[in-house]
Amino acid sequence: MPADRRPGQLWQPGPAPEITEAVAERPGDRIGYARASRRGQDLTAQMTALGAAGCVRIFDEVISTRQPTRPKYVQARDSLRTNDILTVQRLDRLGRNMVELIVSAQDIQHLGNRLEILSGPLAGIYDPQGPGKILFVVVAVFAEIEREFIHERTMDGLETAHAKGRRGGRPRAVSADQLAAALARRHREEPVPAIAAALGIKRSTLYRALDEHDQAAAREALKTPQL
């Protein structure tokens, strides 16, 4: 009983209870993810960029495109809490191909987290609940445009070599369109055996065609005057 209450005293309302402000929602952390596809690739640049961005944890892995899953990416995704941001150095580090990129984006969207890209033309933070939804539509368009650019550059190079009497050693079994498609898919880090199967080319033939194309491109680069 309060000290100021006495027998027979009429009830009087007491002071209003003190209402404290709700605890502010946690701001969220940056969780970094770094990836390379070959043992010879160095993760130092990615790790440095992610550390400088303020990532409190960084998950990194060197994993072949032949592996069906990315264990460290799964760990990074599953570690995300409310308001956390998944941070990558470049957008292409988030997935090894367009399908994987879209799936990873859907992961982030379903979890309600944000994606941060540190460098490249799409650098910034994207919120799946806001305008960031269109990011991966744009990415898909860019990927298609880049494929066409690779095809165009390859065709121009082949025509130039043919005009000079050089065929660059390309086997007749591989057409110009097939070579352009193979180069585009290799640029996306698809394994050569998978490319050969998709294009209906013998694996050894495609390896030889790509090798001879690379050698021809290197010779042309050496002939190009440096500005």
C-alpha positions in Angstrom: 0.0 0.0 0.0 1.4 3.5 -0.8 2.6 5.5 2.2 0.1 8.3 1.6 -2.9 6.0 1.7 -4.9 6.0 5.0 -8.1 4.1 6.1 -11.2 5.8 4.9 -9.4 8.0 2.3 -11.1 8.2 -1.1 -9.2 6.6 -4.0 -7.4 9.1 -6.2 -5.7 8.2 -9.5 -2.0 8.1 -9.2 0.6 9.5 -11.6 0.6 8.1 -15.1 3.2 5.3 -15.5 6.4 6.4 -17.2 6.5 5.1 -20.7 9.9 4.3 -22.0 10.8 4.4 -25.7 10.9 1.1 -27.5 14.4 -0.3 -28.0 15.7 0.8 -31.4 16.0 -1.9 -34.0 19.5 -3.1 -34.5 21.2 -1.3 -37.4 22.6 -4.5 -38.9 26.1 -5.6 -39.9 27.9 -6.0 -43.2 28.6 -9.7 -43.9 31.2 -10.1 -46.7 31.4 -12.9 -49.3 34.4 -13.4 -51.5 34.7 -16.1 -54.2 37.2 -17.3 -56.8 36.7 -20.2 -59.3 40.3 -21.3 -59.7 43.2 -22.0 -57.3 45.3 -19.5 -59.2 43.0 -16.6 -58.5 43.9 -14.4 -55.6 41.2 -13.4 -53.0 43.4 -10.6 -51.5 41.8 -7.8 -53.4 38.3 -8.9 -52.5 39.2 -9.5 -48.9 40.8 -6.1 -48.6 37.8 -4.3 -50.1 35.4 -6.1 -47.9 37.4 -5.4 -44.8 37.7 -1.7 -45.7 33.9 -1.6 -46.2 33.4 -2.6 -42.5 32.4 -6.2 -42.9 32.3 -7.8 -39.4 32.6 -11.3 -40.9 33.9 -12.4 -44.3 33.2 -15.8 -45.9 35.5 -16.7 -48.7 36.0 -19.8 -50.9 37.8 -21.0 -54.0 35.4 -23.3 -55.7 35.1 -24.8 -59.1 32.2 -24.2 -61.4 31.8 -28.0 -61.4 30.7 -28.0 -57.8 26.9 -27.9 -57.5 26.9 -25.9 -54.3 28.9 -23.1 -52.6 29.2 -24.0 -48.9 30.7 -20.7 -47.8 28.0 -18.7 -49.6 25.4 -20.8 -47.9 27.0 -20.1 -44.5 27.1 -16.4 -45.3 23.4 -16.4 -46.4 22.4 -18.4 -43.3 24.3 -16.1 -41.0 22.3 -13.0 -42.1 20.1 -11.5 -39.3 17.6 -8.7 -39.5 18.9 -5.6 -41.2 22.2 -7.3 -42.1 23.7 -6.5 -45.5 25.4 -9.1 -47.7 28.4 -7.3 -49.3 30.4 -8.4 -52.4 33.2 -6.6 -54.2 31.6 -7.1 -57.6 28.3 -8.4 -58.7 29.8 -11.4 -60.5 31.3 -12.6 -57.2 27.7 -13.4 -56.0 27.2 -16.1 -58.6 29.1 -18.2 -61.1 26.5 -17.8 -63.9 23.2 -15.9 -64.4 21.1 -18.7 -62.9 23.1 -18.8 -59.8 23.1 -15.0 -59.6 19.3 -14.8 -59.8 18.9 -17.6 -57.2 21.3 -15.7 -54.9 19.3 -12.5 -55.4 16.1 -14.4 -54.6 17.7 -15.7 -51.4 18.4 -12.2 -50.2 15.0 -10.9 -51.2 13.2 -13.7 -49.4 15.2 -13.1 -46.3 14.5 -9.4 -46.4 18.1 -8.4 -46.4 20.0 -5.9 -48.5 22.8 -6.5 -51.1 25.8 -4.2 -51.3 28.1 -4.1 -54.4 31.3 -2.2 -53.7 32.6 -1.6 -57.3 31.5 -1.8 -60.9 28.7 0.0 -62.8 26.0 -1.2 -60.3 27.9 -0.3 -57.1 25.6 0.6 -54.2 23.2 -0.9 -51.7 20.0 -2.5 -52.9 16.9 -3.1 -50.8 14.7 -5.9 -52.1 11.6 -4.2 -50.7 12.3 -1.0 -52.7 13.6 0.1 -56.1 16.4 -2.5 -55.8 14.0 -5.1 -57.1 14.8 -4.2 -60.6 18.6 -4.7 -60.1 18.7 -8.3 -61.3 16.4 -7.6 -64.3 19.0 -5.1 -65.4 21.8 -7.5 -64.7 20.2 -10.1 -67.0 19.9 -7.5 -69.8 23.5 -6.5 -69.3 24.6 -10.1 -69.5 22.8 -10.5 -72.8 24.3 -7.3 -74.2 27.8 -8.4 -73.1 27.3 -11.8 -74.9 26.4 -9.9 -78.1 29.4 -7.6 -77.7 31.7 -10.7 -77.4 30.1 -12.2 -80.5 30.5 -9.0 -82.4 34.2 -8.5 -81.4 35.0 -12.2 -82.2 33.3 -11.9 -85.7 35.2 -8.6 -86.4 38.5 -10.3 -85.4 37.8 -13.3 -87.6 36.9 -11.1 -90.6 40.0 -9.0 -90.1 42.2 -12.1 -89.9 40.6 -13.6 -93.0 41.1 -10.4 -95.0 44.8 -10.6 -94.1 45.0 -14.2 -95.2 45.1 -15.6 -91.7 42.4 -17.9 -90.3 43.9 -18.0 -86.8 44.1 -21.7 -86.8 40.4 -22.2 -86.0 39.3 -25.7 -86.9 36.7 -26.1 -89.6 34.7 -28.2 -87.1 33.9 -25.0 -85.1 31.9 -22.4 -86.8 32.3 -18.6 -86.1 29.0 -18.6 -84.2 30.0 -21.6 -82.2 33.3 -20.1 -81.3 31.7 -16.8 -80.3 29.2 -18.7 -78.1 32.0 -20.8 -76.5 34.0 -17.6 -75.7 31.0 -16.0 -74.2 30.3 -19.0 -72.0 33.9 -19.3 -71.0 33.9 -15.6 -70.0 31.1 -16.6 -67.6 33.5 -19.3 -66.2 31.6 -22.2 -67.5 33.8 -25.4 -67.7 34.9 -26.2 -71.3 33.4 -29.8 -71.2 30.0 -28.4 -70.4 30.3 -25.8 -73.2 31.4 -28.5 -75.7 28.4 -30.7 -74.7 26.0 -27.7 -75.0 27.3 -26.8 -78.5 27.6 -30.3 -79.8 31.4 -30.1 -80.3 34.0 -32.6 -79.4 35.8 -31.6 -76.2 39.3 -31.9 -77.7 38.2 -29.9 -80.7 36.8 -27.1 -78.6 39.9 -27.0 -76.4 42.1 -26.7 -79.5 39.9 -24.0 -81.0 39.9 -21.9 -77.8 43.7 -22.3 -77.4 44.4 -21.3 -81.0 42.0 -18.3 -80.6 43.8 -17.2 -77.5 47.2 -17.5 -79.2 46.0 -15.5 -82.2 44.5 -12.8 -79.9 47.8 -12.6 -78.0 49.7 -12.2 -81.3 47.4 -9.4 -82.4 47.7 -7.7 -79.0 51.5 -7.6 -79.4 51.2 -6.0 -82.8 48.9 -3.3 -81.5 50.9 -0.1 -80.7 50.7 0.9 -77.0 49.5 4.5 -76.4 
